[in-house]
Amino acid sequence: MEEGKKSLEDITTKVYYKGKFMTDEKLYYAFHTVVLQEIPTEISLAFTITRCPNKCKGCHWSDLNDGEVGEELTDEIFINTLKNQSPVYSCVLFFGGEWKPKRLKELLLICKNQFSVKTALFTGKDMWELNEDQLELCNLLDYIKVGRYDESLGGLSSEKTNQKLINLKTLEYMNHLLIDKMK
């Protein structure tokens, strides 16, 4: 293993102890759905996480980001949803959640350890804006979309966008796959 990189086992032991996850962070979600376009090479089970602090102008999820919106995404709800939707999806996608990195890490570990599926995160932050705990999530992610939504530049399907969809295993930018699909 490369120096400075942490193994899945190292990451797991930090948050999982005696069969129980050890964080008091909570994430809330509005809904989940199967999506075909967001990660072009995957069928994704997407969870729309609410209460985002980023407040990007023009965000199409802005009505979900007020203080009390959403239901707590408990282990039980999450695991049951993954079981009930299996084998439809090949990837679990989180629209947000990086602002609660310990809780998101727990959910990513469930994906990897119990379901062996790929994982993705759409964040409104650039890589350089992520703190250490948020960057550590990349060890458990296969894909990440970074960059605030800018109305004047458009989303991932725009050739002008500031956002980047990255395959973290190959470090390939994947925007071209979305632009080609949308034409």
C-alpha positions in Angstrom: 0.0 0.0 0.0 1.2 3.5 -0.8 2.7 5.5 2.0 0.1 7.8 3.6 -2.9 5.9 2.2 -5.2 4.2 4.7 -6.6 0.7 4.1 -10.3 0.0 4.3 -9.5 -2.0 7.5 -7.8 1.0 9.1 -10.7 3.3 8.2 -13.3 0.7 9.4 -11.7 0.3 12.9 -12.0 4.0 13.6 -15.7 4.1 13.4 -16.9 0.4 13.9 -16.4 -1.1 17.3 -17.9 -4.3 18.7 -20.6 -4.5 16.0 -21.7 -0.9 16.4 -20.8 2.4 14.7 -19.5 5.0 17.0 -20.7 8.4 15.9 -23.5 10.7 17.0 -23.6 12.5 13.7 -26.9 12.2 11.8 -27.8 12.6 8.1 -31.3 13.3 6.8 -32.7 12.5 3.4 -35.7 13.5 1.4 -36.0 10.4 -0.9 -34.1 7.7 -2.7 -34.4 6.7 -6.4 -32.7 4.7 -9.0 -30.9 7.0 -11.6 -29.3 6.1 -14.8 -27.5 9.2 -15.9 -25.6 10.8 -12.9 -22.8 8.2 -13.0 -22.7 7.3 -16.7 -21.2 3.8 -16.3 -23.5 2.7 -13.5 -27.1 2.2 -12.4 -27.2 4.2 -9.2 -29.4 4.1 -6.1 -29.3 7.7 -5.2 -30.1 9.2 -1.7 -30.9 12.9 -1.7 -29.4 14.2 1.5 -31.1 17.3 3.0 -29.9 20.2 5.1 -26.9 21.1 2.9 -25.0 24.1 4.3 -23.5 25.1 0.9 -26.4 27.1 -0.4 -25.3 27.2 -4.0 -27.2 29.9 -6.0 -29.6 28.1 -8.4 -29.3 24.7 -6.7 -32.3 22.6 -7.8 -32.4 21.0 -4.3 -32.5 24.4 -2.4 -36.0 23.7 -1.0 -34.6 20.6 0.7 -31.9 22.5 2.6 -33.9 24.2 5.3 -33.2 23.2 8.9 -35.9 20.6 9.5 -36.4 19.0 6.1 -36.0 15.2 5.8 -36.1 11.9 7.7 -33.1 10.6 9.6 -31.2 8.1 7.5 -30.7 5.4 10.1 -28.7 2.2 9.6 -31.9 0.2 9.5 -33.6 2.4 6.9 -30.4 2.5 4.8 -29.7 -1.3 4.9 -33.4 -2.2 4.3 -33.5 0.2 1.3 -30.3 -1.4 -0.2 -31.7 -4.9 0.4 -35.1 -4.0 -1.2 -33.5 -2.4 -4.3 -31.0 -5.1 -4.9 -29.9 -6.2 -7.5 -31.2 -3.2 -9.5 -28.2 -1.0 -8.8 -24.4 -1.2 -9.1 -23.6 2.0 -7.2 -24.9 3.9 -4.3 -24.9 7.7 -4.9 -25.2 10.4 -2.2 -26.4 13.8 -3.3 -24.5 15.5 -0.5 -23.7 14.5 3.1 -20.0 15.4 3.2 -20.8 18.0 5.9 -21.3 15.0 8.3 -18.2 13.0 7.2 -18.3 10.5 10.1 -21.9 9.5 9.4 -21.3 9.4 5.7 -18.3 7.2 6.3 -20.5 4.7 8.2 -22.9 4.5 5.3 -20.1 4.1 2.8 -18.7 1.2 4.9 -22.1 -0.5 4.9 -22.1 -0.2 1.1 -18.6 -1.7 0.8 -18.6 -4.3 3.6 -22.2 -5.6 3.4 -23.2 -5.0 -0.2 -19.9 -4.8 -2.2 -21.2 -2.0 -4.4 -19.5 1.1 -5.9 -20.1 4.4 -4.2 -20.4 8.0 -5.3 -20.7 11.5 -3.8 -21.9 14.7 -5.4 -20.6 17.6 -3.4 -20.9 21.3 -4.0 -17.3 21.8 -2.8 -14.1 21.8 -4.8 -11.5 19.2 -3.7 -9.3 22.0 -2.2 -12.3 23.0 0.0 -12.7 19.6 1.6 -11.3 19.2 5.1 -9.2 16.1 6.2 -12.2 14.1 7.3 -14.1 14.8 4.1 -11.0 14.0 2.0 -10.7 10.7 3.8 -14.1 9.7 2.4 -12.4 9.5 -1.0 -10.8 6.2 0.2 -14.3 4.7 0.2 -15.6 6.3 -2.9 -15.4 5.2 -6.5 -16.7 8.5 -8.0 -17.0 12.1 -6.8 -18.6 15.1 -8.4 -16.9 18.3 -7.2 -17.7 22.0 -7.7 -20.4 24.4 -6.7 -23.3 24.8 -9.1 -23.0 28.0 -11.1 -26.1 29.0 -13.1 -24.0 30.8 -15.7 -21.8 27.8 -16.3 -24.4 25.0 -16.0 -24.2 21.5 -14.6 -22.3 18.4 -15.6 -23.9 18.2 -19.0 -22.6 21.6 -20.0 -19.4 22.1 -21.8 -18.8 25.3 -19.8 -19.3 23.8 -16.4 -16.9 24.3 -13.5 -18.0 21.0 -12.0 -16.0 17.8 -12.5 -17.1 14.1 -12.2 -14.1 12.0 -11.4 -13.6 8.3 -11.3 -11.4 8.1 -8.2 -10.0 4.6 -9.2 -8.6 5.8 -12.5 -8.6 9.5 -11.9 -10.4 10.0 -15.2 -12.7 13.0 -15.7 -16.0 11.7 -16.8 -17.8 14.9 -17.9 -17.4 14.1 -21.6 -19.6 11.0 -21.1 -22.4 13.2 -19.8 -22.0 15.9 -22.4 -22.1 13.3 -25.2 -25.3 11.7 -23.7 -27.1 15.0 -23.5 -26.5 16.1 -27.2 
